[in-house]
Amino acid sequence: MDPILLVLLAATASYFINAKQQRQRIAVLAEHLQPFQIEKHIEALSQGYLRAMGEREDERRLQVLALLSDNEQSLVSQFSRFAASFQKVSEPMARVSKLPVSLPFATQFMPGSTFDMRSVVQIHAQGFERVVRNDAGRTPRDRAFMMTAEILLMQHSCHWYCKSKSVASARMLARNKTPHEQLLQSVSPETRAAYQTLVS
């Protein structure tokens, strides 16, 4: 058989297998997110933080941020429950390839180059709770900025799980004009340390 034809057949098979595995991951993530309103709270917080940062007067900015407290608490509570639910995902399905691009069966054939998404979800849940609790005593503005970074890093992790690191980073850059490395520098030190230990 023509070598070029063999390469084309292999590439086509690889594409369809890869697409099927990605659809399975998307379905798993959606199944565990479905009972919650996490996206709704994230949208409310994102818009609220932007509005607050646009206020010229400090007093008005603090008023807007104070109104977001219920959404913050709801996000912390619901994401914690989501993280507990996601622990039920099987170990093979929870593995994520550290390779920059998605390859079929990469998590099975190269287990040393993977991380466990269940652990990443726990890191994000703890990060949300930590920033909202604010034991470090950050200013409301700094706390809002850090919470935004924690949310964006979590979304990056979800895209990475469903697609690949390259796709997740490209989406983050296109939608939020924020490189992955900048996100890591903007989250809490505890989140950054735990995250880098797991995925690097």
C-alpha positions in Angstrom: 0.0 0.0 0.0 1.1 3.5 -0.7 3.0 4.9 2.3 1.3 8.3 1.9 -2.1 6.6 2.0 -1.1 4.7 5.1 -0.2 8.0 6.8 -3.5 9.6 5.7 -5.4 6.6 7.1 -3.5 6.7 10.4 -4.1 10.5 10.7 -7.8 10.1 10.0 -8.2 7.3 12.5 -6.2 9.3 15.1 -8.5 12.3 14.5 -11.7 10.4 15.0 -10.4 8.5 18.1 -9.2 11.7 19.6 -12.5 13.5 19.0 -14.4 10.6 20.6 -12.3 10.7 23.7 -12.7 14.5 24.0 -16.5 14.1 23.7 -16.4 11.6 26.5 -14.6 14.0 28.7 -16.9 16.8 27.9 -19.9 14.6 28.8 -18.3 13.5 32.1 -17.6 17.1 33.1 -21.1 18.3 32.0 -22.7 15.4 34.0 -21.1 16.5 37.2 -21.6 20.2 36.6 -25.3 19.8 35.7 -26.8 19.9 39.2 -25.1 23.2 40.0 -25.3 26.8 38.9 -21.6 27.4 38.9 -21.5 29.2 35.5 -24.3 31.5 36.6 -22.4 32.6 39.7 -19.2 32.9 37.7 -20.9 35.2 35.2 -22.4 37.3 38.0 -19.1 37.7 39.7 -17.1 38.4 36.6 -19.5 41.2 35.6 -19.8 42.5 39.1 -16.0 42.7 39.6 -15.6 44.5 36.3 -18.3 47.0 37.3 -16.7 47.6 40.7 -13.3 48.2 39.1 -14.9 50.7 36.8 -16.2 52.8 39.7 -14.1 56.0 40.3 -15.0 56.4 44.0 -13.7 53.9 46.5 -16.9 54.0 48.5 -19.0 53.1 45.5 -16.6 50.3 44.5 -16.8 48.8 48.0 -20.6 48.9 47.8 -20.6 47.0 44.5 -18.2 44.4 45.8 -20.2 44.0 49.0 -23.3 43.1 46.9 -21.3 40.2 45.4 -20.9 38.4 48.7 -23.8 36.1 48.3 -22.6 35.0 44.8 -19.1 34.4 46.2 -20.5 32.2 49.0 -22.7 30.3 46.6 -19.8 29.7 44.2 -17.7 28.4 47.1 -20.4 26.1 48.3 -21.5 24.7 44.9 -18.0 24.3 43.6 -17.1 22.4 46.8 -20.0 20.0 46.2 -19.0 19.7 42.5 -15.5 18.8 43.6 -16.9 16.1 45.9 -19.0 14.8 43.0 -16.1 14.7 40.6 -14.1 12.5 42.9 -16.5 9.7 41.7 -14.9 9.8 38.2 -12.9 6.8 37.5 -9.1 7.1 37.6 -8.5 6.4 33.9 -11.1 9.0 32.9 -9.7 11.6 35.4 -6.1 11.4 33.9 -5.1 14.4 31.8 -2.1 14.5 29.5 0.6 17.1 30.2 1.5 17.1 26.5 0.8 20.4 24.8 -1.5 18.7 22.2 -4.1 16.0 22.5 -3.1 12.6 21.2 -5.3 9.4 21.2 -4.6 7.1 24.2 -1.9 9.5 25.5 -3.1 9.0 29.1 -2.9 5.2 28.8 0.4 4.9 26.9 2.2 7.7 28.8 0.8 7.6 32.4 4.0 9.4 33.7 3.1 12.4 31.7 -0.4 12.9 33.2 -2.1 14.4 36.2 -5.3 13.7 38.0 -8.1 16.1 37.3 -9.9 15.2 40.5 -6.9 16.6 42.4 -6.9 19.8 40.3 -10.6 20.3 41.0 -9.9 20.1 44.7 -7.2 22.6 44.4 -9.6 25.1 42.7 -12.3 24.4 45.3 -9.8 25.2 48.1 -8.6 28.3 46.2 -12.1 29.7 45.9 -12.8 29.1 49.6 -9.4 30.6 50.7 -9.8 33.8 48.7 -13.4 34.4 49.8 -12.5 33.6 53.5 -9.7 36.2 53.1 -7.5 35.1 56.1 -4.7 37.1 54.4 -6.6 40.3 54.9 -6.4 41.5 51.3 -8.2 44.6 50.3 -11.5 44.2 48.6 -10.0 45.2 45.3 -7.1 42.8 45.6 -9.4 40.0 46.7 -11.7 40.6 43.7 -8.6 40.6 41.3 -7.4 37.3 42.9 -10.8 35.7 42.8 -11.1 36.5 39.1 -7.7 34.8 38.5 -8.8 31.8 40.4 -11.9 31.5 38.3 -10.0 31.9 35.0 -7.4 29.3 36.1 -10.2 26.8 36.9 -11.8 27.4 33.5 -8.4 26.8 31.9 -8.2 23.5 33.7 -11.6 22.4 32.5 -10.7 23.3 28.9 -7.4 21.4 29.3 -9.2 18.4 30.6 -11.7 18.4 27.7 -9.2 19.3 24.9 -5.5 20.0 25.6 -3.3 22.5 27.2 -2.6 24.4 24.0 -6.3 24.7 23.2 -7.0 25.9 26.8 -4.3 28.5 26.7 -5.3 29.7 23.3 -8.9 30.1 24.4 -7.9 32.0 27.5 -5.7 34.3 25.5 -8.4 34.9 22.9 -11.3 35.4 25.3 -9.7 37.1 28.3 -6.4 38.5 26.8 -4.6 36.6 29.6 -1.7 34.2 29.1 -1.6 31.1 31.3 1.6 32.2 33.1 -0.1 35.5 34.1 -3.0 33.6 35.6 -0.6 31.5 37.7 1.1 34.7 39.0 -2.3 36.2 39.9 -3.9 33.4 42.0 -3.1 32.8 45.6 0.4 31.5 46.5 -1.2 28.4 47.9 -3.2 27.6 44.7 -0.1 28.4 42.5 2.2 26.0 44.5 -0.3 23.1 44.6 -1.2 23.5 41.0 2.4 23.7 39.7 3.4 20.7 41.8 0.6 18.7 40.2 0.7 19.7 36.5 4.4 20.5 36.0 
